[in-house]
Amino acid sequence: MKQRTIAKSVDLVGIGLHKGVPVQMRLEPLPKNSGIIFYRKDKNVKIPLSPENVIDTKMATVIGKDGVSVSTIEHLMSAVYSYGIDNLLITLDNDEVPIMDGSAIAYCMLLDEACLRIQNAPKKVLKIKKEIKVQDGSKYALLRPSDRFALDFTIDFDHPVIGKQHCRFEFDLRSYIEQIARARTFGFLHQVQYLRSQGLALGGSLDNAIVLDEKRVLNPEGLRYEDEFVRHKILDAIGDLSLLGMAVMGEYEAYAASHHLNHLLTQKILEDSRNYEIVEAKTKMTEGYMIGAAYAKE
């Protein structure tokens, strides 16, 4: 298994979730061993993808450097991670990644258009060596040793449409596209009204989120999956784990976890080298990345 970037640059224009203004985004290839880098061209500031650059996790995962930030990176990074991309430049002209339809499927389509390029450098995998857990009351997130990448998530909402949902996802790219990538972010009508009173969620609509009142889903088309809510939490978790900077070999488990807990988990893993081992990828370890993507050799 080798490192990957994209074969050609691709562009996308969409609305930012919170400011509600148009954002232009370009994905460009980077040389081997470059990592994932966000570039705010309006500020001429580059922000490497790293847990140490996370500056906010209340409403989304936000990274920043030198007073410049990029918000709501988790859906895009969920797709980038799932396609096994190691090196990529993400250029934006504003401080939010376009929300698109509130899922990751638009980014998957963009990466399919770009194709993937295999690079002449070994791909690194972060192998979890012992169970690492972070907790906030009954909520928790953990990673434990495993010979594969899998995610097990449970949510429990006091709402008649959601209730308690559980999903276990054994990772491969085809399954990600079919079972996870189309799951949309969700929120409650009273929350949306409050956020807008605070100048947030100005770009939110029924076109880019599932919105619920006290009893039902307000989107006229309904849900894409019966358990779309917990599937979106898995989508988010993959995006948050991408901040570890490489493919993960381990099993993630969570109950009612948030972006904040996911961030604390990545920090706790990296703070002690005894928690993990960095190994070169073998095909068997990460064969799921090879399914469903187009490639161009370097």
MARKOL-397878 format. One record per residue (C-alpha): residue number from 1; residue in one letter; x, y, z. Coordinates in Angstrom, 1 decimal, m for minus. Each point is the difference from the previous one (the first is absolute). Example, Ala and Ser with C-alpha at 12.3 -4.5 7.8 and 13.67 -1.06 7.14 Angstrom:
<nodes>
NODE   pos   code        X        Y        Z
NODE     1      a     12.3     m4.5      7.8
NODE     2      s      1.4      3.4     m0.7
</nodes>
This chain:
<nodes>
NODE   pos   code        X        Y        Z
NODE     1      m      0.0      0.0      0.0
NODE     2      k      1.3      3.4     m1.1
NODE     3      q     m0.9      3.6      0.9
NODE     4      r     m2.7      1.7     m2.1
NODE     5      t     m0.9      3.4     m1.2
NODE     6      i     m2.5      1.0     m2.7
NODE     7      a      0.9     m0.2     m3.7
NODE     8      k     m1.4      3.5     m1.0
NODE     9      s     m1.3      3.1      1.7
NODE    10      v     m3.8      0.3      0.4
NODE    11      d     m2.2      2.9      1.1
NODE    12      l     m3.3      0.3      1.9
NODE    13      v     m2.2      3.0      1.0
NODE    14      g     m2.5     m0.2      2.8
NODE    15      i     m1.5      1.9      3.0
NODE    16      g      1.6      0.1      3.4
NODE    17      l     m2.3     m1.3      2.7
NODE    18      h      0.4      2.7      2.6
NODE    19      k      0.6      3.2     m2.0
NODE    20      g     m2.1     m1.0     m3.0
NODE    21      v      2.4      1.5     m2.5
NODE    22      p      1.4     m1.7     m3.2
NODE    23      v      3.3     m1.8      0.5
NODE    24      q      2.3     m1.1     m2.8
NODE    25      m      2.1     m3.1      0.7
NODE    26      r      2.7     m1.6     m2.0
NODE    27      l      1.7     m3.3      0.6
NODE    28      e      3.6     m0.3     m1.4
NODE    29      p      2.6     m2.8      0.1
NODE    30      l      3.0      0.2      2.3
NODE    31      p      3.3     m1.8     m0.1
NODE    32      k      0.6     m3.1      2.2
NODE    33      n      0.4      0.5      3.7
NODE    34      s     m1.7      3.5     m0.1
NODE    35      g     m3.1     m1.0      2.0
NODE    36      i     m3.4      1.8     m0.2
NODE    37      i      0.2      3.8     m0.1
NODE    38      f     m2.8      2.6      0.1
NODE    39      y      0.9      3.3     m1.7
NODE    40      r     m2.1      3.2      0.5
NODE    41      k      1.0      1.8     m3.1
NODE    42      d     m1.9      3.1      1.1
NODE    43      k      2.3      0.2      3.0
NODE    44      n      3.1     m1.7     m1.5
NODE    45      v      0.2     m2.4      3.0
NODE    46      k      0.6     m3.8     m0.1
NODE    47      i     m1.4     m2.2      2.7
NODE    48      p      1.3     m3.6      0.2
NODE    49      l     m2.5     m2.6      1.0
NODE    50      s      1.0     m0.9      3.6
NODE    51      p     m1.6     m0.3      3.5
NODE    52      e      2.2      2.8      1.2
NODE    53      n     m1.7      2.4     m2.5
NODE    54      v     m3.5     m0.8      1.2
NODE    55      i     m1.4      3.2      1.6
NODE    56      d     m3.7     m0.7      0.4
NODE    57      t     m2.3     m3.1      0.2
NODE    58      k     m3.3      1.4      1.3
NODE    59      m     m2.0      0.0     m3.2
NODE    60      a      2.5     m1.6     m2.4
NODE    61      t      3.7     m0.8     m0.3
NODE    62      v      1.9      3.3     m0.6
NODE    63      i      3.7      0.3     m0.6
NODE    64      g      2.0      3.2      0.1
NODE    65      k      3.4      1.6      0.0
NODE    66      d      1.2      3.6      0.4
NODE    67      g     m3.5      1.2      0.6
NODE    68      v     m1.4     m1.5     m3.2
NODE    69      s     m2.4     m3.0      0.2
NODE    70      v     m1.9     m2.5     m2.2
NODE    71      s     m3.3     m1.3      1.4
NODE    72      t     m2.0     m3.1     m0.6
NODE    73      i      2.8     m2.2     m1.5
NODE    74      e     m1.4     m3.3      1.2
NODE    75      h     m2.2     m1.0     m2.9
NODE    76      l      2.7      0.7     m2.6
NODE    77      m      2.6     m1.7      2.1
NODE    78      s     m2.2     m3.0      0.4
NODE    79      a      0.0     m0.5     m3.7
NODE    80      v      3.7      0.8     m0.4
NODE    81      y      1.0     m2.5      2.7
NODE    82      s     m2.3     m2.7     m1.5
NODE    83      y      1.6      0.4     m3.4
NODE    84      g      3.4     m0.6      1.6
NODE    85      i      1.4      3.4     m1.0
NODE    86      d      3.2      0.9      1.8
NODE    87      n      1.1      3.2     m1.8
NODE    88      l     m2.4      2.7     m1.0
NODE    89      l     m0.2      3.8     m0.2
NODE    90      i     m3.5      1.4      0.8
NODE    91      t     m0.3      3.6     m1.0
NODE    92      l     m2.9      2.2      1.2
NODE    93      d     m1.0      3.6     m0.4
NODE    94      n     m1.9      0.2      3.3
NODE    95      d      0.0     m1.5      3.4
NODE    96      e     m2.4     m2.9     m0.6
NODE    97      v      0.1     m3.2     m2.0
NODE    98      p     m3.2      0.0     m2.2
NODE    99      i     m2.8     m2.0      1.7
NODE   100      m     m1.4     m1.3     m3.3
NODE   101      d     m3.0     m2.4      1.0
NODE   102      g      1.2     m0.5      3.5
NODE   103      s      1.7     m3.3     m0.7
NODE   104      a      3.2     m1.1     m1.6
NODE   105      i     m1.3     m1.4     m3.3
NODE   106      a      0.8      3.2     m2.0
NODE   107      y      3.6     m0.2      1.1
NODE   108      c      0.1     m3.7     m1.0
NODE   109      m     m1.2      1.0     m3.5
NODE   110      l      2.6      2.7     m0.1
NODE   111      l      2.8     m2.4      0.9
NODE   112      d     m1.3     m2.5     m2.6
NODE   113      e      0.3      2.8     m2.6
NODE   114      a      3.6      0.8      1.2
NODE   115      c      1.0     m3.7      0.0
NODE   116      l      2.8     m1.2      2.3
NODE   117      r      3.7     m0.1     m0.7
NODE   118      i      2.2     m2.6      1.6
NODE   119      q      3.3      1.6      1.2
NODE   120      n      3.4     m1.6      0.4
NODE   121      a      0.1      0.0      3.8
NODE   122      p     m1.2     m2.5      2.6
NODE   123      k     m3.4      0.7      1.6
NODE   124      k      0.1      0.3      3.8
NODE   125      v     m2.6     m1.5      2.3
NODE   126      l     m0.5      0.9      3.6
NODE   127      k     m0.5     m3.4      1.8
NODE   128      i     m1.7      0.3      3.4
NODE   129      k      1.9     m2.0      2.6
NODE   130      k     m2.4      0.3      3.0
NODE   131      e     m3.4      1.3      0.8
NODE   132      i     m0.2      3.7      0.3
NODE   133      k     m3.2      1.6      1.3
NODE   134      v     m1.4      3.5      0.8
NODE   135      q     m3.2      0.5      1.9
NODE   136      d     m2.4      2.8      0.9
NODE   137      g     m2.6     m1.5      2.4
NODE   138      s     m1.7     m2.8     m1.8
NODE   139      k      1.3      1.2     m3.4
NODE   140      y      3.3     m1.5     m1.2
NODE   141      a      2.2     m0.8     m3.0
NODE   142      l      2.8     m2.5     m0.2
NODE   143      l      2.4     m1.8     m2.3
NODE   144      r      1.1     m3.5      0.7
NODE   145      p      2.5     m2.3     m1.8
NODE   146      s     m1.4     m1.9     m3.1
NODE   147      d      1.4     m1.4     m3.3
NODE   148      r     m2.5      2.3     m1.9
NODE   149      f     m1.7      3.4      0.1
NODE   150      a     m3.5     m0.3      1.4
NODE   151      l     m2.4      2.4      1.7
NODE   152      d     m2.8     m0.8      2.5
NODE   153      f     m2.2      2.9      1.0
NODE   154      t     m3.1      0.4      2.2
NODE   155      i     m2.2      3.1      0.4
NODE   156      d     m3.0      0.5      2.2
NODE   157      f     m2.3      3.0     m0.5
NODE   158      d     m3.3      0.7      1.8
NODE   159      h     m1.8      0.5     m3.3
NODE   160      p     m2.6     m2.3     m1.6
NODE   161      v      1.8     m0.1     m3.4
NODE   162      i      3.5     m0.7      1.3
NODE   163      g     m0.1     m1.8      3.3
NODE   164      k      2.9     m2.4      0.6
NODE   165      q      1.9     m1.0     m3.1
NODE   166      h      3.1     m2.2     m0.4
NODE   167      c      2.1     m0.7     m3.1
NODE   168      r      3.2     m2.0     m0.4
NODE   169      f      1.9      0.7     m3.2
NODE   170      e      2.9     m2.1     m1.3
NODE   171      f      1.9      2.4     m2.2
NODE   172      d      0.5     m0.3     m3.7
NODE   173      l     m0.5      2.7     m2.6
NODE   174      r     m2.8     m1.5     m1.9
NODE   175      s     m2.0     m0.6      3.2
NODE   176      y      0.9      3.6      1.2
NODE   177      i     m1.5      1.5     m3.2
NODE   178      e     m3.1     m2.2      0.1
NODE   179      q     m0.7     m0.1      3.8
NODE   180      i      1.6      3.1      1.6
NODE   181      a      0.9      2.8     m2.5
NODE   182      r     m3.6      1.0     m0.7
NODE   183      a     m1.1      0.4      3.6
NODE   184      r     m0.7      3.7      0.7
NODE   185      t      0.6      2.1      3.0
NODE   186      f     m3.0      0.7      2.2
NODE   187      g     m1.4      2.6      2.4
NODE   188      f     m3.1      1.0      1.8
NODE   189      l     m2.2      2.9     m1.1
NODE   190      h      0.3      1.8      3.4
NODE   191      q      3.8     m0.3     m0.2
NODE   192      v      0.0      1.5     m3.6
NODE   193      q     m2.1      3.0      1.2
NODE   194      y      2.4      0.6      2.9
NODE   195      l      3.1     m0.3     m2.2
NODE   196      r     m1.3      2.4     m2.5
NODE   197      s     m0.7      2.5      2.8
NODE   198      q      3.7     m0.3      0.8
NODE   199      g      1.0      0.6     m3.6
NODE   200      l      0.7     m3.7     m0.7
NODE   201      a     m1.5     m2.7     m2.3
NODE   202      l     m0.9      2.8     m2.4
NODE   203      g      0.7     m2.4     m2.9
NODE   204      g     m2.0     m2.9      1.5
NODE   205      s     m3.1     m1.2     m1.8
NODE   206      l     m2.0     m3.1     m0.7
NODE   207      d      2.3     m0.4     m3.0
NODE   208      n      3.1     m0.6      2.2
NODE   209      a     m1.2     m1.5      3.2
NODE   210      i     m2.7     m2.2      1.6
NODE   211      v     m2.1      2.3      2.1
NODE   212      l     m2.4     m1.3      2.7
NODE   213      d     m2.7      1.6      2.0
NODE   214      e     m1.3     m1.6      3.2
NODE   215      k     m1.6     m2.9     m1.8
NODE   216      r      1.1     m0.5     m3.6
NODE   217      v      2.6      0.6     m2.8
NODE   218      l     m0.9      3.2     m1.8
NODE   219      n      1.9     m0.9     m3.3
NODE   220      p     m2.7     m0.9     m2.5
NODE   221      e      2.1     m2.9     m1.5
NODE   222      g      0.4     m1.6      3.4
NODE   223      l      3.1     m2.0      1.0
NODE   224      r      2.6     m1.7     m2.3
NODE   225      y      0.5     m2.8      2.6
NODE   226      e     m2.2     m1.1      2.8
NODE   227      d      2.9      0.6      2.4
NODE   228      e      1.5      3.0     m1.9
NODE   229      f      0.8      1.8      3.3
NODE   230      v      2.4     m2.5      1.4
NODE   231      r      1.6     m0.6     m3.5
NODE   232      h      0.7      3.7     m0.2
NODE   233      k      1.8     m0.2      3.4
NODE   234      i      2.2     m2.7     m1.5
NODE   235      l      0.7      2.3     m3.0
NODE   236      d      1.0      2.8      2.5
NODE   237      a      2.2     m2.4      2.0
NODE   238      i      1.9     m1.0     m3.1
NODE   239      g      0.6      3.6     m0.8
NODE   240      d      1.2      0.8      3.5
NODE   241      l      2.3     m3.0      0.2
NODE   242      s      1.6      1.2     m3.2
NODE   243      l      1.8      2.6      2.1
NODE   244      l      2.3     m2.8      1.2
NODE   245      g      1.7      0.5     m3.4
NODE   246      m      0.0     m3.5     m1.3
NODE   247      a     m2.1     m3.1     m0.4
NODE   248      v     m1.1     m1.6      3.2
NODE   249      m      0.1     m3.7      0.9
NODE   250      g     m2.2     m0.4      3.0
NODE   251      e     m3.7     m0.1      1.0
NODE   252      y     m1.8      3.1      1.0
NODE   253      e     m2.9     m0.2      2.4
NODE   254      a     m2.2      2.9      1.2
NODE   255      y     m3.1      0.8      1.9
NODE   256      a     m1.5      3.4     m0.6
NODE   257      a      3.5      1.3     m0.9
NODE   258      s      0.5      3.5     m1.4
NODE   259      h      2.7      1.8     m2.1
NODE   260      h      1.4      1.1      3.4
NODE   261      l      0.4     m3.6      1.3
NODE   262      n      1.5     m1.1     m3.3
NODE   263      h      2.5      2.8      0.2
NODE   264      l      0.9     m0.9      3.5
NODE   265      l      0.5     m3.6     m1.1
NODE   266      t      2.4      0.9     m2.8
NODE   267      q      2.0      2.2      2.4
NODE   268      k      0.1     m2.8      2.7
NODE   269      i      1.2     m2.6     m2.6
NODE   270      l      2.8      2.2     m1.3
NODE   271      e      1.2      1.3      3.4
NODE   272      d      1.7     m3.4      0.8
NODE   273      s      1.9     m2.0     m2.6
NODE   274      r     m0.8     m3.2      1.9
NODE   275      n     m3.6      0.3     m1.1
NODE   276      y      0.8     m0.6     m3.6
NODE   277      e      2.5     m1.3     m2.6
NODE   278      i      0.6      1.5     m3.4
NODE   279      v      0.3     m2.8     m2.6
NODE   280      e      0.2     m0.2     m3.8
NODE   281      a     m3.3     m1.0     m1.5
NODE   282      k     m0.5     m3.5     m1.4
NODE   283      t     m2.7     m0.6     m2.5
NODE   284      k     m1.9     m2.3      2.4
NODE   285      m     m0.1      2.7      2.6
NODE   286      t     m1.6      2.7     m2.1
NODE   287      e     m1.4     m1.9     m3.0
NODE   288      g     m3.3      1.8      0.5
NODE   289      y      1.5      3.2     m1.4
NODE   290      m      0.7     m1.8     m3.3
NODE   291      i     m3.7     m0.6     m0.7
NODE   292      g     m2.1      2.5     m2.1
NODE   293      a      2.6      2.7     m0.9
NODE   294      a      1.7      0.8     m3.3
NODE   295      y      3.8      0.1      0.0
NODE   296      a      2.8      1.5     m2.1
NODE   297      k      3.5     m1.1      0.8
NODE   298      e      2.7      2.6      0.6
</nodes>
